[in-house]
Amino acid sequence: MDVVYLISFSLLSFLSSAVLSLYAMKPYSFLSLTTYRPTNNSTAKKDQDES
């Protein structure tokens, strides 16, 4: 029973740390996404102009 509690506790702590790191990386990924989107739109407009 103690082993099951230990495993569940370690899994919970690992999950919480993973979620925390995900939330920490979210602003950076959102920032890169917003900075990448305009360039993607500009390239799409260029392709439309060429065609």
N, C-alpha and C positions, 0 to 999 in steps of 0.2 A: 504493500500500500504506500509506503514511504517513497519507493522508487517511482511509482506512477505520479505521485505528487511532485517529485523532483523534476521528472521529465516534462510534466505539464507546465510547471513554473518556468523552466528554461525555455520552453517553446513560447510561452506567453511573453517573456522578457525579450526574446528574439523578435517576435512579431511586433511588439511595441516599438522596439528600436528601429525595425524596418519601416514601420509607418512614420516614425519621427523623421528618419532620413528622407523618406519620400516627400513629406511635407516641407522639409528643409530644401530639397532640390526643386520643388514645384515652382517657386518664383523664378529660378534660373531657367528652367525649361520653358516657362511661360514667356520670359523675356526673350529667349532665343527664338521662340515660336513667332512672337510679334515682330521681331527684327527680320526673321526669315520670310515672313509672309509678303511684305511689300516687294522684296526682290523677286519673289516667285510671281507676283502679279505683274511686275514690270517685264519679266521675261515672257510671260504669257501674252502680254500686250504686244511685245516685239514680234512674237511668232504670228500673231493675228495680222499685224501690219505687213509682214513679209508675204503672207499668203493672200 
